[in-house]
């Protein structure tokens, strides 16, 4: 596991193939609990190409000097991501 937030990743390799390719990462919070949002693509073995962009938010807890994933929320499509953004903007505009 990672010792620092910068080392955290969703990239994953299986059998010499990068089955999860991390495209970008935004660290939302740091500390004993870290929140990180990723943009990534999954490898499609049948088509032998990467699929569409996906998004996930992961929460990590630092214990014994290492970050361990405690929860995750997967955003399944661009449409769902846009709906989340619209809801947040609506709520934030009310303040």
C-alpha positions in Angstrom: 0.0 0.0 0.0 0.9 3.6 -0.4 2.7 5.6 2.4 1.7 9.0 0.9 -1.4 10.4 -0.9 0.7 11.0 -4.0 1.5 7.3 -4.3 -2.2 6.3 -4.3 -3.5 5.1 -7.7 -6.3 3.0 -9.3 -3.9 1.8 -12.0 -3.8 -2.0 -12.1 -1.8 -4.5 -14.2 -2.7 -8.1 -14.8 -0.6 -10.5 -16.8 1.5 -7.7 -18.3 -1.6 -5.7 -19.4 -2.6 -2.4 -17.7 -6.2 -3.4 -17.1 -7.0 -0.1 -15.3 -5.3 3.0 -16.8 -5.4 6.1 -14.6 -5.8 9.2 -16.6 -6.0 11.8 -13.9 -6.2 12.2 -10.2 -7.4 15.0 -7.9 -6.6 14.9 -4.2 -9.7 16.4 -2.4 -8.4 16.0 1.2 -5.2 14.9 2.9 -4.4 13.7 6.4 -5.3 10.6 8.4 -8.3 10.3 6.0 -7.7 11.1 2.4 -10.3 11.6 -0.4 -9.2 11.2 -4.0 -11.1 11.4 -7.2 -9.8 9.5 -10.3 -10.5 9.5 -14.0 -9.6 6.1 -15.5 -10.3 3.6 -18.3 -10.8 -0.2 -18.1 -9.2 -2.5 -20.7 -11.7 -4.3 -22.8 -10.1 -7.7 -23.5 -12.6 -8.7 -26.2 -12.0 -5.5 -28.2 -8.4 -5.1 -27.1 -8.8 -1.5 -26.4 -9.6 0.8 -23.5 -13.2 1.7 -22.9 -14.8 5.1 -22.2 -13.6 7.3 -19.3 -14.9 6.4 -15.9 -14.7 8.2 -12.6 -14.4 7.1 -9.0 -14.1 8.7 -5.6 -12.0 6.8 -3.0 -11.6 7.3 0.7 -8.4 6.0 2.4 -7.5 5.8 6.0 -3.8 6.0 7.1 -3.0 3.2 9.6 0.5 2.0 10.6 2.0 4.4 8.1 0.1 3.1 5.1 -3.1 4.2 3.3 -5.8 1.6 3.1 -8.9 2.0 1.0 -12.1 2.2 3.1 -14.8 3.1 0.6 -15.4 4.0 -3.0 -18.1 5.6 -5.1 -18.1 4.8 -8.8 -19.6 7.2 -11.3 -20.9 5.0 -14.1 -21.1 7.5 -17.0 -20.5 11.1 -18.1 -24.3 11.6 -17.8 -24.2 10.6 -14.1 -21.1 12.9 -13.5 -23.0 15.8 -15.1 -26.0 15.2 -12.9 -23.8 15.2 -9.8 -22.1 18.4 -10.9 -25.5 20.1 -11.6 -26.9 19.1 -8.2 -23.8 20.4 -6.4 -23.9 23.7 -8.4 -27.6 24.1 -7.5 -26.9 23.6 -3.8 -23.8 25.8 -3.8 -25.6 28.6 -5.6 -28.2 28.7 -2.8 -25.6 29.7 -0.2 
